[in-house]
Amino acid sequence: MAIVSGRRPPSPGLDLSDDAAASGLTLALPIFLGANPVTERTNEDWLRSLSEMAAVDDAAVADLREVLRRGLRRALSGRAAADDGFIEDMAQEGVLKVLSGLAMFRGDCRFTTWGITIAVRVAFTELRRARWRDVSLDRLVEDAPARCPTTPPADGSSQDARQAILAAMHGVLDSDLTDRQRQALVAELRGMPQAEIAAQMGLTRNALYKLTHDARQNLKRGLEAAGISGDEVRSTFDL
């Protein structure tokens, strides 16, 4: 709590107006988020306190961390992996992201709302990565569904059409892609985060983008050679 005079303020929850008027104290209104009070600031106050152009206000950084911590607790409530240690780590990561991205704040919402959104996004990214961290790319490829018969569906049913297209896709993945292209594309199709694929393959994000781009182009050409167009794939799978 910010205080101009050296006098300690009354206990939280008491009416401060008479005391402040009598003593000349200037009190910053606290917002209580759990046990730790956080000083209320306008968007301009936050930016001024956290800007690198001036000495960063340590109290503002501590308040920001507390705001993010409480926001993360609400957003991740009920998730077993989001324990106290994880919340603390993500709050710290969120503070660093906010501080490095101050220039991106447009002011069309509360600064704290913007900051919590960033921290929650960081946390969900980390949770997704953690879920895939012990999954090997080789295992993903090995566990890909078995190839289905490529005979055209007799009754034209959508389910048979899907099976035929999936069978063709697996055929192209096995024959027209390099091992690394197949690893990267299968992992991507199975939902593994890009950052985790890059880490497991020892690639930069740019190199991974190039690898998966080439893989998708090879897959597209292979499907077209099998008589399956992009429009047919989109129509069959409602994409």
PyMOL commands that set and color helices and strands:
alter all, ss='L'
color gray80, all
select helices_A, chain A and resi 17-23+43-50+58-75+84-100+102-104+111-132+137-142+158-175+179-189+194-201+205-225+230-236
alter helices_A, ss='H'
color red, helices_A
select strands_A, chain A and resi 30-33+36-39
alter strands_A, ss='S'
color yellow, strands_A
deselect
rebuild
show_as cartoon
